[in-house]
Amino acid sequence: MMIKPLETKSEMLGKAYADLLPQEFLKKTYTLESCQDWAVRYPQNILIAVMDDKVVGFACYGSSSQEDLQGAGELYALYVLADYYDQKIGYQLMQAALEKLQSYETVTLWVLEGNARAIAFYEKVGFRFDGVKKTVNLGAERTEYRMILKQKERENG
């Protein structure tokens, strides 16, 4: 497997959230065109995992825009196709993104309520809930919870 800058495909997005978000929302929001637009606007901030010439996952990262965490980095998205779960692809993408975010003392991410698989993964990496939550409209109202990682704790842990 290889981790490299994005050359986009989008089927992974719908699969990652198939049981958490309305299908109509996924079909309209996570299209190939929207992912290509993302790649054009932020190519330097997206890593992909490629196996046998197929994109099987991606991570998007950058500076956090959260007012209460000025100077933090953020993992905006991390997705792996369901057929490639349990192969450490997400872990490798996470490590590569955290390496890119190494200049930030704190890294944040948002996780959907009910996404037990992602929560367990993020906790294993070292992220912890900080008590902040927000309601987002993803075709229906959903709650997201913020998790943070202190990079020094990660390095020492």
N, CA, C and O of each residue as an XYZ file, in Angstrom:
628
protein
N       0.831     -1.174      0.000
C       0.000      0.000      0.000
C       0.877      1.240      0.000
O       1.972      1.240      0.564
N       0.385      2.304     -0.642
C       1.131      3.547     -0.748
C       0.249      4.696     -0.270
O      -0.941      4.738     -0.583
N       0.831      5.633      0.490
C       0.156      6.867      0.886
C       0.775      7.969      0.048
O       1.997      8.106      0.007
N      -0.066      8.767     -0.629
C       0.444      9.826     -1.498
C      -0.591     10.933     -1.614
O      -1.705     10.782     -1.112
N      -0.249     12.053     -2.268
C      -1.229     13.124     -2.465
C      -2.431     12.640     -3.277
O      -2.338     11.675     -4.035
N      -3.546     13.319     -3.106
C      -4.823     12.908     -3.680
C      -4.877     12.942     -5.192
O      -4.419     13.888     -5.832
N      -5.452     11.884     -5.747
C      -5.950     11.810     -7.119
C      -7.309     11.162     -6.919
O      -7.380      9.941     -6.785
N      -8.389     11.932     -6.894
C      -9.626     11.578     -6.201
C     -10.540     10.544     -6.840
O     -10.622     10.409     -8.061
N     -11.217      9.825     -5.967
C     -12.390      8.990     -6.248
C     -13.262      9.128     -5.022
O     -12.747      9.440     -3.948
N     -14.571      8.906     -5.136
C     -15.414      9.238     -3.990
C     -16.319      8.154     -3.453
O     -17.036      8.420     -2.489
N     -16.344      6.971     -3.993
C     -17.301      5.980     -3.509
C     -17.121      5.684     -2.031
O     -18.071      5.267     -1.368
N     -15.930      5.890     -1.503
C     -15.673      5.578     -0.099
C     -16.500      6.419      0.849
O     -16.820      5.964      1.947
N     -16.855      7.629      0.461
C     -17.580      8.510      1.362
C     -18.947      7.963      1.707
O     -19.338      7.942      2.874
N     -19.665      7.524      0.709
C     -20.991      6.982      0.958
C     -20.953      5.738      1.813
O     -21.811      5.552      2.675
N     -19.977      4.886      1.590
C     -19.880      3.650      2.371
C     -19.521      3.929      3.825
O     -20.021      3.260      4.730
N     -18.666      4.905      4.048
C     -18.233      5.193      5.413
C     -19.391      5.646      6.290
O     -19.416      5.369      7.490
N     -20.353      6.344      5.687
C     -21.461      6.891      6.463
C     -22.800      6.282      6.104
O     -23.841      6.861      6.416
N     -22.799      5.145      5.465
C     -24.034      4.533      4.967
C     -25.093      4.350      6.038
O     -26.276      4.553      5.766
N     -24.707      3.976      7.239
C     -25.688      3.733      8.293
C     -25.902      4.936      9.196
O     -26.736      4.883     10.101
N     -25.170      6.019      8.973
C     -25.251      7.173      9.860
C     -25.970      8.364      9.250
O     -26.524      9.190      9.975
N     -25.969      8.465      7.930
C     -26.559      9.622      7.264
C     -27.587      9.181      6.233
O     -27.500      8.079      5.692
N     -28.574     10.057      5.958
C     -29.574      9.729      4.938
C     -28.926      9.504      3.570
O     -28.071     10.284      3.150
N     -29.327      8.457      2.891
C     -28.735      8.121      1.592
C     -28.902      9.244      0.572
O     -28.000      9.492     -0.228
N     -30.039      9.917      0.592
C     -30.259     11.013     -0.363
C     -29.227     12.118     -0.152
O     -28.728     12.695     -1.118
N     -28.910     12.409      1.093
C     -27.889     13.411      1.398
C     -26.534     12.960      0.869
O     -25.817     13.745      0.247
N     -26.181     11.714      1.109
C     -24.893     11.202      0.646
C     -24.782     11.274     -0.869
O     -23.738     11.648     -1.404
N     -25.858     10.918     -1.558
C     -25.829     10.926     -3.025
C     -25.636     12.329     -3.578
O     -24.968     12.506     -4.596
N     -26.213     13.328     -2.918
C     -26.117     14.707     -3.400
C     -24.825     15.385     -2.965
O     -24.272     16.199     -3.705
N     -24.344     15.061     -1.782
C     -23.217     15.778     -1.201
C     -21.872     15.194     -1.591
O     -20.969     15.936     -1.978
N     -21.723     13.894     -1.498
C     -20.436     13.260     -1.744
C     -20.390     12.658     -3.138
O     -20.334     11.441     -3.313
N     -20.415     13.537     -4.115
C     -20.325     13.096     -5.501
C     -18.863     13.127     -5.936
O     -18.021     13.735     -5.275
N     -18.576     12.479     -7.031
C     -17.229     12.528     -7.582
C     -16.828     13.977     -7.854
O     -15.688     14.369     -7.608
N     -17.777     14.769     -8.367
C     -17.487     16.166     -8.682
C     -17.123     16.959     -7.428
O     -16.195     17.768     -7.452
N     -17.849     16.732     -6.334
C     -17.540     17.485     -5.114
C     -16.173     17.088     -4.565
O     -15.438     17.938     -4.062
N     -15.832     15.824     -4.655
C     -14.513     15.385     -4.190
C     -13.403     15.920     -5.087
O     -12.328     16.275     -4.604
N     -13.658     15.979     -6.383
C     -12.667     16.546     -7.294
C     -12.470     18.029     -7.000
O     -11.349     18.535     -7.049
N     -13.573     18.728     -6.693
C     -13.478     20.138     -6.338
C     -12.640     20.305     -5.075
O     -11.799     21.200     -4.994
N     -12.872     19.448     -4.100
C     -12.093     19.451     -2.858
C     -10.608     19.273     -3.172
O      -9.756     19.976     -2.629
N     -10.323     18.334     -4.045
C      -8.933     18.037     -4.400
C      -8.268     19.210     -5.103
O      -7.089     19.483     -4.878
N      -9.020     19.907     -5.954
C      -8.469     21.058     -6.668
C      -8.207     22.206     -5.699
O      -7.187     22.888     -5.796
N      -9.141     22.418     -4.757
C      -8.987     23.525     -3.810
C      -7.937     23.250     -2.738
O      -7.257     24.176     -2.296
N      -7.793     21.994     -2.314
C      -6.897     21.671     -1.199
C      -5.968     20.494     -1.504
O      -5.855     19.587     -0.680
N      -5.305     20.478     -2.651
C      -4.505     19.293     -2.989
C      -3.353     19.045     -2.026
O      -2.959     17.899     -1.808
N      -2.817     20.103     -1.456
C      -1.686     19.949     -0.547
C      -2.100     19.403      0.810
O      -1.236     19.076      1.624
N      -3.387     19.297      1.075
C      -3.868     18.860      2.379
C      -4.627     17.541      2.331
O      -5.359     17.222      3.268
N      -4.471     16.781      1.279
C      -5.179     15.510      1.162
C      -4.183     14.410      0.816
O      -3.389     14.533     -0.117
N      -4.248     13.339      1.587
C      -3.439     12.152      1.331
C      -4.376     11.021      0.948
O      -5.499     10.942      1.447
N      -3.922     10.154      0.072
C      -4.732      8.999     -0.299
C      -3.951      7.714     -0.063
O      -2.720      7.695     -0.079
N      -4.698      6.651      0.154
C      -4.125      5.308      0.256
C      -4.473      4.584     -1.033
O      -5.635      4.540     -1.434
N      -3.469      4.021     -1.677
C      -3.658      3.340     -2.952
C      -3.176      1.898     -2.827
O      -2.070      1.634     -2.353
N      -4.026      0.975     -3.260
C      -3.657     -0.444     -3.319
C      -4.020     -0.954     -4.705
O      -5.154     -0.788     -5.154
N      -3.073     -1.567     -5.374
C      -3.315     -2.120     -6.714
C      -3.955     -1.086     -7.633
O      -4.928     -1.382     -8.326
N      -3.408      0.121     -7.637
C      -3.882      1.223     -8.474
C      -5.308      1.664     -8.161
O      -5.949      2.301     -8.997
N      -5.809      1.343     -6.991
C      -7.155      1.751     -6.591
C      -7.068      2.609     -5.337
O      -6.382      2.251     -4.380
N      -7.769      3.750     -5.345
C      -7.850      4.590     -4.156
C      -8.764      3.894     -3.166
O      -9.929      3.632     -3.466
N      -8.237      3.590     -1.978
C      -9.019      2.854     -0.981
C      -9.268      3.664      0.284
O      -9.963      3.202      1.189
N      -8.705      4.872      0.357
C      -8.936      5.718      1.519
C      -8.285      7.067      1.341
O      -7.436      7.253      0.470
N      -8.695      8.025      2.189
C      -8.043      9.322      2.168
C      -8.169     10.026      3.507
O      -9.045      9.721      4.316
N      -7.265     10.981      3.718
C      -7.281     11.843      4.895
C      -7.126     13.276      4.420
O      -6.324     13.565      3.532
N      -7.901     14.171      5.018
C      -7.828     15.600      4.708
C      -7.548     16.333      6.019
O      -8.185     16.046      7.033
N      -6.620     17.257      6.012
C      -6.157     17.904      7.235
C      -5.763     19.343      6.960
O      -5.640     19.743      5.802
N      -5.565     20.123      8.011
C      -5.109     21.499      7.876
C      -5.229     22.241      9.192
O      -5.317     21.630     10.257
N      -5.233     23.555      9.110
C      -5.379     24.389     10.301
C      -6.823     24.384     10.760
O      -7.745     24.386      9.944
N      -7.015     24.378     12.061
C      -8.362     24.417     12.615
C      -8.918     25.833     12.533
O      -8.197     26.804     12.759
N     -10.195     25.944     12.212
C     -10.857     27.249     12.191
C     -11.693     27.458     13.455
O     -12.449     28.426     13.539
N     -11.567     26.576     14.422
C     -12.343     26.668     15.655
C     -11.805     27.799     16.530
O     -10.629     27.819     16.893
N     -12.689     28.736     16.858
C     -12.273     29.937     17.576
C     -11.655     29.641     18.934
O     -10.756     30.362     19.367
N     -12.115     28.602     19.612
C     -11.583     28.314     20.944
C     -10.293     27.492     20.906
O      -9.716     27.193     21.952
N      -9.849     27.133     19.724
C      -8.599     26.374     19.591
C      -7.706     27.003     18.523
O      -7.260     26.327     17.596
N      -7.453     28.291     18.661
C      -6.579     28.979     17.724
C      -5.208     28.313     17.731
O      -4.677     27.979     18.790
N      -4.654     28.128     16.574
C      -3.331     27.534     16.469
C      -3.311     26.016     16.516
O      -2.243     25.410     16.603
N      -4.485     25.399     16.459
C      -4.556     23.933     16.446
C      -4.630     23.441     15.006
O      -5.020     24.180     14.102
N      -4.253     22.199     14.809
C      -4.451     21.540     13.530
C      -5.754     20.761     13.589
O      -6.302     20.536     14.668
N      -6.247     20.349     12.430
C      -7.497     19.592     12.416
C      -7.450     18.505     11.354
O      -6.968     18.719     10.242
N      -7.954     17.346     11.716
C      -8.185     16.278     10.755
C      -9.626     16.457     10.303
O     -10.554     16.171     11.059
N      -9.819     16.930      9.069
C     -11.162     17.219      8.566
C     -11.910     15.946      8.194
O     -13.123     15.853      8.382
N     -11.195     14.984      7.675
C     -11.854     13.753      7.225
C     -10.834     12.632      7.151
O      -9.660     12.852      6.853
N     -11.308     11.425      7.428
C     -10.504     10.213      7.291
C     -11.462      9.111      6.872
O     -12.374      8.767      7.623
N     -11.269      8.557      5.689
C     -12.175      7.539      5.156
C     -11.387      6.390      4.560
O     -10.340      6.581      3.941
N     -11.906      5.209      4.756
C     -11.367      4.002      4.132
C     -12.556      3.203      3.616
O     -13.565      3.067      4.308
N     -12.437      2.677      2.406
C     -13.505      1.832      1.870
C     -13.748      0.645      2.791
O     -12.807      0.052      3.318
N     -15.011      0.306      2.980
C     -15.381     -0.776      3.905
C     -14.682     -2.090      3.566
O     -14.322     -2.849      4.466
N     -14.488     -2.361      2.292
C     -13.823     -3.603      1.888
C     -12.365     -3.665      2.349
O     -11.745     -4.728      2.309
N     -11.819     -2.532      2.785
C     -10.417     -2.465      3.185
C     -10.243     -2.191      4.680
O      -9.141     -1.876      5.130
N     -11.319     -2.311      5.440
C     -11.218     -2.176      6.895
C     -10.300     -3.270      7.447
O     -10.093     -4.305      6.813
N      -9.763     -3.022      8.625
C      -8.946     -3.991      9.367
C      -7.652     -4.372      8.651
O      -7.141     -5.480      8.817
N      -7.130     -3.439      7.852
C      -5.840     -3.660      7.193
C      -4.833     -2.571      7.566
O      -3.789     -2.438      6.928
N      -5.153     -1.798      8.597
C      -4.300     -0.721      9.108
C      -4.142      0.445      8.134
O      -3.220      1.248      8.274
N      -5.025      0.540      7.158
C      -4.967      1.644      6.196
C      -5.327      2.953      6.882
O      -4.646      3.962      6.695
N      -6.389      2.942      7.671
C      -6.778      4.144      8.408
C      -5.675      4.599      9.343
O      -5.410      5.795      9.461
N      -5.038      3.658     10.001
C      -3.946      3.977     10.913
C      -2.785      4.629     10.156
O      -2.219      5.618     10.622
N      -2.432      4.083      9.000
C      -1.333      4.653      8.215
C      -1.687      6.044      7.700
O      -0.842      6.939      7.690
N      -2.938      6.226      7.272
C      -3.375      7.557      6.847
C      -3.326      8.534      8.020
O      -2.868      9.667      7.872
N      -3.797      8.093      9.176
C      -3.779      8.944     10.369
C      -2.354      9.341     10.722
O      -2.087     10.515     10.981
N      -1.442      8.388     10.737
C      -0.053      8.688     11.081
C       0.566      9.660     10.078
O       1.308     10.563     10.466
N       0.267      9.481      8.799
C       0.797     10.387      7.775
C       0.230     11.794      7.952
O       0.960     12.776      7.818
N      -1.065     11.900      8.253
C      -1.682     13.212      8.473
C      -1.112     13.868      9.732
O      -0.817     15.063      9.724
N      -0.955     13.102     10.808
C      -0.387     13.662     12.037
C       1.052     14.118     11.826
O       1.490     15.096     12.432
N       1.772     13.427     10.984
C       3.132     13.855     10.643
C       3.086     15.218      9.946
O       3.902     16.093     10.235
N       2.136     15.393      9.036
C       1.979     16.677      8.347
C       1.546     17.775      9.316
O       1.838     18.951      9.098
N       0.849     17.390     10.389
C       0.351     18.342     11.386
C       1.293     18.470     12.586
O       0.900     19.008     13.621
N       2.510     17.989     12.460
C       3.425     17.934     13.605
C       3.767     19.300     14.190
O       4.182     19.378     15.346
N       3.606     20.372     13.428
C       3.915     21.699     13.964
C       2.832     22.205     14.919
O       3.024     23.217     15.593
N       1.703     21.512     14.979
C       0.613     21.899     15.875
C       0.701     21.101     17.172
O       0.850     19.879     17.151
N       0.609     21.797     18.292
C       0.628     21.117     19.590
C      -0.645     20.303     19.800
O      -0.613     19.219     20.381
N      -1.773     20.843     19.317
C      -3.069     20.190     19.472
C      -3.664     19.914     18.101
O      -3.609     20.761     17.210
N      -4.232     18.727     17.935
C      -4.947     18.361     16.705
C      -6.363     17.968     17.114
O      -6.558     17.248     18.093
N      -7.344     18.444     16.359
C      -8.743     18.152     16.661
C      -9.389     17.400     15.509
O      -8.861     17.351     14.398
N     -10.530     16.825     15.799
C     -11.391     16.251     14.769
C     -12.808     16.224     15.324
O     -13.013     16.367     16.530
N     -13.785     16.041     14.442
C     -15.188     15.911     14.826
C     -15.653     14.532     14.406
O     -15.325     14.059     13.318
N     -16.419     13.890     15.275
C     -16.917     12.551     14.977
C     -18.421     12.526     15.218
O     -18.918     13.083     16.197
N     -19.129     11.873     14.313
C     -20.584     11.769     14.436
C     -20.982     10.865     15.594
O     -20.383      9.814     15.820
N     -21.999     11.296     16.316
C     -22.581     10.463     17.360
C     -23.008      9.134     16.740
O     -23.619      9.111     15.671
N     -22.693      8.057     17.393
C     -23.071      6.743     16.894
C     -22.032      6.082     16.016
O     -22.195      4.918     15.650
N     -20.972      6.782     15.669
C     -19.929      6.206     14.820
C     -18.908      5.484     15.713
O     -17.762      5.910     15.856
N     -19.368      4.381     16.305
C     -18.578      3.653     17.307
C     -17.238      3.184     16.764
O     -16.233      3.231     17.473
N     -17.210      2.736     15.525
C     -15.961      2.248     14.934
C     -14.923      3.365     14.880
O     -13.771      3.165     15.262
N     -15.330      4.540     14.406
C     -14.406      5.670     14.319
C     -13.970      6.127     15.706
O     -12.791      6.408     15.923
N     -14.907      6.203     16.644
C     -14.574      6.647     17.998
C     -13.534      5.720     18.618
O     -12.557      6.189     19.202
N     -13.731      4.428     18.500
C     -12.770      3.469     19.055
C     -11.395      3.642     18.408
O     -10.370      3.590     19.089
N     -11.380      3.848     17.102
C     -10.119      4.044     16.386
C      -9.419      5.310     16.872
O      -8.233      5.280     17.201
N     -10.154      6.423     16.916
C      -9.547      7.687     17.337
C      -9.020      7.603     18.765
O      -7.952      8.136     19.065
N      -9.761      6.939     19.645
C      -9.296      6.780     21.024
C      -8.024      5.934     21.083
O      -7.131      6.208     21.884
N      -7.945      4.922     20.247
C      -6.747      4.075     20.211
C      -5.521      4.885     19.781
O      -4.415      4.657     20.271
N      -5.728      5.831     18.863
C      -4.638      6.685     18.393
C      -4.226      7.683     19.475
O      -3.081      8.135     19.499
N      -5.163      8.030     20.374
C      -4.837      8.968     21.449
C      -5.763     10.161     21.562
O      -5.594     10.984     22.462
N      -6.740     10.278     20.671
C      -7.707     11.370     20.756
C      -8.636     11.135     21.936
O      -8.948      9.995     22.279
N      -9.078     12.236     22.559
C     -10.007     12.171     23.679
C     -11.105     13.213     23.479
O     -10.858     14.285     22.925
N     -12.307     12.898     23.927
C     -13.394     13.866     23.873
C     -13.060     15.027     24.806
O     -12.517     14.824     25.892
N     -13.390     16.247     24.373
C     -13.137     17.405     25.237
C     -14.428     18.060     25.725
O     -14.386     19.131     26.329
N     -15.568     17.431     25.470
C     -16.840     17.943     25.968
C     -17.562     18.892     25.037
O     -18.673     19.327     25.343
N     -16.958     19.226     23.903
C     -17.592     20.142     22.955
C     -18.382     19.331     21.940
O     -17.901     18.324     21.420
N     -19.609     19.786     21.663
C     -20.426     19.131     20.645
C     -21.144     20.192     19.838
O     -21.268     21.340     20.264
N     -21.613     19.794     18.669
C     -22.376     20.707     17.823
C     -23.400     19.907     17.042
O     -23.249     18.705     16.826
N     -24.435     20.597     16.629
C     -25.456     19.994     15.788
C     -25.186     20.425     14.358
O     -24.997     21.610     14.086
N     -25.168     19.468     13.450
C     -24.938     19.751     12.036
C     -26.105     19.194     11.234
O     -26.735     18.214     11.631
N     -26.383     19.825     10.112
C     -27.447     19.340      9.242
C     -26.812     18.569      8.101
O     -26.222     19.154      7.193
N     -26.935     17.278      8.153
C     -26.377     16.389      7.133
C     -27.517     15.628      6.472
O     -27.516     14.398      6.409
N     -28.490     16.392      5.981
C     -29.693     15.787      5.433
C     -30.724     15.571      6.521
O     -31.915     15.436      6.242
N     -30.275     15.539      7.729
C     -31.074     15.491      8.956
C     -30.139     15.995     10.050
O     -28.918     15.929      9.903
N     -30.699     16.491     11.131
C     -29.839     16.989     12.202
C     -29.110     15.840     12.886
O     -29.709     14.830     13.256
N     -27.803     16.020     13.044
C     -26.951     15.037     13.698
C     -26.041     15.763     14.689
O     -25.782     16.958     14.545
N     -25.570     15.045     15.674
C     -24.647     15.610     16.656
C     -23.240     15.112     16.363
O     -23.013     13.924     16.134
N     -22.304     16.053     16.378
C     -20.888     15.721     16.263
C     -20.200     16.110     17.564
O     -20.547     17.110     18.192
N     -19.227     15.309     17.955
C     -18.452     15.565     19.164
C     -17.005     15.818     18.778
O     -16.454     15.163     17.893
N     -16.400     16.787     19.466
C     -15.011     17.106     19.174
C     -14.085     16.231     20.012
O     -14.329     15.977     21.191
N     -13.030     15.786     19.369
C     -11.978     15.034     20.048
C     -10.669     15.781     19.815
O     -10.474     16.395     18.766
N      -9.779     15.726     20.794
C      -8.487     16.395     20.652
C      -7.354     15.423     20.968
O      -7.514     14.453     21.709
N      -6.225     15.720     20.384
C      -4.995     14.964     20.619
C      -3.900     15.971     20.916
O      -3.696     16.919     20.158
N      -3.205     15.769     22.004
C      -2.027     16.579     22.325
C      -0.831     15.852     21.718
O      -0.506     14.735     22.121
N      -0.183     16.487     20.756
C       0.901     15.835     20.022
C       2.026     15.358     20.945
O       2.594     14.292     20.705
N       2.357     16.110     21.982
C       3.444     15.698     22.880
C       3.085     14.414     23.604
O       3.946     13.562     23.824
N       1.806     14.264     23.981
C       1.370     13.030     24.635
C       1.496     11.857     23.673
O       1.870     10.754     24.072
N       1.183     12.101     22.406
C       1.293     11.060     21.386
C       2.745     10.621     21.242
O       3.039      9.427     21.176
N       3.653     11.601     21.195
C       5.075     11.293     21.028
C       5.628     10.538     22.231
O       6.485      9.667     22.084
N       5.134     10.874     23.419
C       5.641     10.243     24.643
C       4.931      8.941     24.973
O       5.426      8.133     25.759
N       3.735      8.739     24.351
C       2.923      7.592     24.725
C       3.251      6.380     23.971
O       2.640      5.334     24.186
